[in-house]
Amino acid sequence: MTDNHHGDLCFRDGKLYVAVNLGKFNDPDGNADSWVYVYDAESLKELARHETQEVLYGAGGIGYRDGHFFVVGGFLLSQRWQAVWAEELPVDRRQHSRC
């Protein structure tokens, strides 16, 4: 069973990396609880969870480029998207050195 919200994901080296927010999205006070969950792409078995609290307004997407993961989120202001934040994070440097 997965947590309530799984955002965008990316595939890398047989694993799915999924942006997850367990808190409030787009809260100006930064009450998100941002994570990246890692799953085996074939079995969908959960392999790891990595805190990404640097994404203050809620992790909503993830991408990979040139050896780095980028986790994105944003915040809502005046009922329109005013800013989108991207944090470059070493999501799983400890467990999966190929990434």
Sequence and secondary structure as in RCSB ss.txt:
>XXXX:A:sequence
MTDNHHGDLCFRDGKLYVAVNLGKFNDPDGNADSWVYVYDAESLKELARHETQEVLYGAGGIGYRDGHFFVVGGF
LLSQRWQAVWAEELPVDRRQHSRC
>XXXX:A:secstr
   S EEEEEEETTEEEEEEE S TB TT    EEEEEEETTT  EEEEEE TT TT   EEEEETTEEEEEEEE
EETTEEEEEEEEEE TTTTT TT 
